[in-house]
Amino acid sequence: MGKQPRAIGHIGLIVAGLVLLVLGVLAGLTLSRASSLFESRTRVDQSSVVEQLKSVAKLVTTEATVRDVIVYENTRLGSTKRSLVIVTGKALVGLDLQHPPRVTIDYKAKRISLGLPHARLVGVDIQDLKIYDESRGLWNPFRPADRDTIFQLARQHLVWAARDMAVVAHAEQGARQLLTGLFAPQGYSVDVVFEPFVQESKD
């Protein structure tokens, strides 16, 4: 009669051990699932890198104030009209991601290599156009067509001025700095190389 409590004690230990074993297995499965979910959320692949690039493309657009002087002349039947024009505008330079960038991922070294097309001049907006020292010819007055020509020349001169100011190089430098830290939270380092865009042949 005195041995029965010991038997119950052994059974209790066995049951407790089984409960702990089951709980351990369940906890292990739960942690495994949680870990897999975490990895799937933070996994870096080519498509996620491209999406990240598209999301920040507008952030690396560079805006610069550009100013230039234009001398417009037109001669007709020996009569010359002339005007001095000062034009001021905004030049926008950014990344063109219409074509997929080159993405190489080294998972072991946790390094991403990006090959992007060079930044390009997105657009030029004329903000101010002032005409000075305008002189008309004896029988060659200024006409609306002359104003249109001056406006077109002003836009073209702003494009040339923006290129001379190395605005493109400034935009690429800003893009490299931003993209280098973009994937740092996932533990990845980023190498950015700007490459000439080559149009693929359809043949």
C-alpha positions as CSV (number, residue, x, y, z in Angstrom):
1,M,0.0,0.0,0.0
2,G,2.9,2.3,0.7
3,K,4.4,2.0,-2.8
4,Q,1.3,3.5,-4.6
5,P,2.1,7.2,-4.1
6,R,5.6,6.5,-5.6
7,A,3.9,5.1,-8.7
8,I,1.7,8.1,-9.0
9,G,4.7,10.3,-8.6
10,H,6.5,8.6,-11.5
11,I,3.5,8.9,-13.7
12,G,3.2,12.6,-12.8
13,L,6.8,13.1,-13.8
14,I,6.3,11.3,-17.1
15,V,3.2,13.3,-17.9
16,A,5.0,16.5,-17.0
17,G,7.9,15.5,-19.2
18,L,5.6,14.8,-22.1
19,V,3.8,18.1,-21.7
20,L,7.2,19.9,-21.7
21,L,8.3,18.0,-24.8
22,V,5.1,18.9,-26.6
23,L,5.4,22.5,-25.6
24,G,9.0,22.5,-26.7
25,V,8.1,21.1,-30.1
26,L,5.3,23.6,-30.5
27,A,7.6,26.5,-29.5
28,G,10.2,25.3,-31.9
29,L,7.6,25.2,-34.8
30,T,6.4,28.6,-33.8
31,L,9.9,30.1,-33.7
32,S,10.7,28.4,-37.0
33,R,7.6,29.9,-38.7
34,A,8.2,33.3,-37.2
35,S,11.8,33.1,-38.4
36,S,10.8,32.1,-41.9
37,L,8.2,34.9,-42.0
38,F,10.8,37.4,-40.8
39,E,13.3,36.3,-43.5
40,S,10.6,36.5,-46.2
41,R,9.9,40.1,-45.2
42,T,13.5,41.2,-45.2
43,R,14.8,39.1,-48.0
44,V,16.6,41.1,-50.7
45,D,16.2,39.9,-54.3
46,Q,16.4,41.6,-57.7
47,S,12.7,42.5,-58.0
48,S,12.7,44.1,-54.5
49,V,15.9,46.1,-55.3
50,V,14.4,47.4,-58.6
51,E,11.2,48.4,-56.7
52,Q,13.3,50.3,-54.1
53,L,15.2,52.1,-56.9
54,K,11.9,53.2,-58.5
55,S,10.6,54.5,-55.2
56,V,13.6,56.7,-54.6
57,A,14.2,57.8,-58.2
58,K,12.4,61.1,-57.7
59,L,14.3,61.8,-54.5
60,V,17.6,62.0,-56.4
61,T,16.4,64.6,-58.9
62,T,18.6,67.6,-58.9
63,E,17.3,71.1,-59.5
64,A,19.6,73.9,-60.6
65,T,19.1,77.6,-61.5
66,V,20.6,78.3,-64.9
67,R,21.2,81.7,-66.5
68,D,22.5,82.6,-69.9
69,V,22.9,85.6,-72.3
70,I,21.7,85.4,-75.9
71,V,22.4,87.8,-78.8
72,Y,19.7,87.5,-81.4
73,E,20.3,88.9,-84.9
74,N,18.3,88.7,-88.1
75,T,19.2,90.4,-91.4
76,R,16.8,90.9,-94.2
77,L,17.5,92.9,-97.4
78,G,20.5,94.5,-95.8
79,S,18.5,95.6,-92.7
80,T,19.5,94.0,-89.4
81,K,17.5,93.7,-86.2
82,R,19.2,92.8,-83.0
83,S,18.3,92.1,-79.3
84,L,20.2,91.2,-76.2
85,V,18.3,88.6,-74.1
86,I,19.0,87.3,-70.6
87,V,17.2,84.1,-69.8
88,T,16.8,82.4,-66.4
89,G,15.4,78.9,-65.8
90,K,15.4,75.7,-63.8
91,A,17.2,72.6,-65.0
92,L,16.0,69.2,-63.7
93,V,18.4,66.3,-63.8
94,G,17.5,62.8,-62.6
95,L,17.8,59.0,-63.1
96,D,16.0,57.4,-66.0
97,L,14.8,54.0,-64.8
98,Q,12.5,53.2,-67.8
99,H,15.0,50.5,-68.7
100,P,15.8,47.8,-66.0
101,P,19.0,48.5,-64.2
102,R,21.7,45.9,-63.8
103,V,21.4,44.2,-60.4
104,T,23.9,41.6,-59.0
105,I,23.4,40.3,-55.4
106,D,26.1,38.4,-53.5
107,Y,24.1,36.9,-50.6
108,K,27.2,35.4,-49.0
109,A,29.1,38.6,-48.9
110,K,25.9,40.7,-48.5
111,R,26.9,43.0,-51.3
112,I,24.6,44.5,-54.0
113,S,26.1,45.8,-57.3
114,L,24.0,48.3,-59.3
115,G,24.6,49.3,-62.8
116,L,22.5,52.4,-63.6
117,P,22.3,54.5,-66.7
118,H,23.9,57.9,-66.4
119,A,21.6,60.7,-65.0
120,R,20.1,62.8,-67.8
121,L,18.6,66.2,-68.2
122,V,14.9,65.6,-67.5
123,G,13.7,69.1,-68.5
124,V,14.3,72.8,-68.5
125,D,11.7,75.4,-67.5
126,I,12.1,79.1,-68.5
127,Q,11.3,81.3,-65.5
128,D,12.3,84.7,-66.7
129,L,13.2,86.2,-70.1
130,K,14.2,89.8,-70.3
131,I,15.1,91.6,-73.6
132,Y,17.6,94.4,-73.5
133,D,19.0,96.7,-76.2
134,E,16.5,95.8,-78.8
135,S,17.1,97.6,-82.2
136,R,15.0,97.0,-85.3
137,G,16.1,97.3,-88.9
138,L,14.9,100.1,-91.2
139,W,12.5,97.8,-93.0
140,N,13.0,94.7,-90.8
141,P,10.8,95.1,-87.7
142,F,10.4,92.5,-84.9
143,R,7.5,90.1,-85.6
144,P,5.9,87.3,-83.5
145,A,8.0,84.7,-85.3
146,D,11.1,86.5,-83.9
147,R,9.8,86.1,-80.4
148,D,9.2,82.4,-81.0
149,T,12.7,81.9,-82.3
150,I,14.2,83.8,-79.3
151,F,12.2,81.6,-76.9
152,Q,13.5,78.4,-78.6
153,L,17.1,79.7,-78.6
154,A,16.7,80.6,-74.9
155,R,15.6,77.0,-74.0
156,Q,18.5,75.5,-76.0
157,H,21.0,77.8,-74.3
158,L,19.7,76.7,-70.9
159,V,20.3,73.1,-71.9
160,W,23.9,73.9,-72.9
161,A,24.4,75.9,-69.7
162,A,23.1,73.1,-67.5
163,R,25.5,70.6,-69.1
164,D,28.4,73.0,-68.6
165,M,27.5,73.4,-64.9
166,A,28.1,69.6,-64.4
167,V,24.6,69.2,-62.9
168,V,24.5,65.6,-64.2
169,A,27.6,64.8,-62.1
170,H,26.0,66.4,-59.0
171,A,22.8,64.3,-59.5
172,E,24.8,61.1,-59.8
173,Q,26.8,61.9,-56.7
174,G,23.6,62.4,-54.7
175,A,22.1,59.2,-56.1
176,R,25.2,57.2,-55.1
177,Q,25.1,58.5,-51.5
178,L,21.4,57.7,-51.2
179,L,21.5,54.2,-52.7
180,T,24.6,53.3,-50.7
181,G,22.6,53.6,-47.5
182,L,19.3,52.3,-48.8
183,F,19.9,48.6,-47.9
184,A,22.1,49.2,-44.9
185,P,19.2,48.2,-42.5
186,Q,19.3,44.7,-44.1
187,G,23.0,44.5,-43.6
188,Y,23.9,44.9,-47.3
189,S,26.6,47.1,-48.8
190,V,25.9,48.7,-52.2
191,D,28.3,49.5,-55.1
192,V,26.8,51.9,-57.7
193,V,28.3,52.2,-61.2
194,F,26.9,54.5,-63.8
195,E,27.1,53.1,-67.3
196,P,26.2,54.3,-70.8
197,F,22.8,53.0,-71.8
198,V,23.0,50.7,-74.8
199,Q,19.8,50.2,-76.8
200,E,19.3,46.5,-77.4
201,S,18.9,45.5,-81.0
202,K,15.5,44.0,-82.0
203,D,17.1,41.9,-84.8
